[in-house]
């Protein structure tokens, strides 16, 4: 049951179109800074932060600070495999 719970949480985190778009973009680009995501998605910073937090909490993405910018990248290889199936 633990594996089912883990996979359900992963799918739940990806179930929003904005989060799915963020993850697909990271899979395609490798990593991306928050300001570029904000411009591309045309979202307010607070809205984007909420979505990024949900993806971080689910263990899907991880961030690293470079100067004043935070860059995000995918953390789980199985997310890329899932995106290959979806897209």
Residue, then its C-alpha position, 0 to 999 in steps of 0.5 A: x500500500x505504501x507504493x500506491x500512496x506514494x504514486x497517488x501523491x505524485x499524481x495528485x501533485x501533477x494534476x493541476x495544469x500549471x504544475x504539469x506545465x512547469x514539470x514538462x518545461x523542466x523536463x524539456x529544458x533541464x533547469x529554469x529560473x523562477x523569473x523565466x517561469x513567471x514570464x513564460x506562464x504569465x503568473x503572479x509570483x505568489x501563484x507560481x510560488x504556491x505551485x512550486x511549493x506543492x511540487x517541492x513538497x511532493x519531491x518532484x522538483x528541487x531548487x538551488x540558489x545562484x546569486x539572487x535567482x533560484x533555479x529548479x530542476x526535476x528530482x525524480x527520473x520516473x516523472x520524466x518517464x510519466x511525461x513521455x507517456x503523457x506527451 
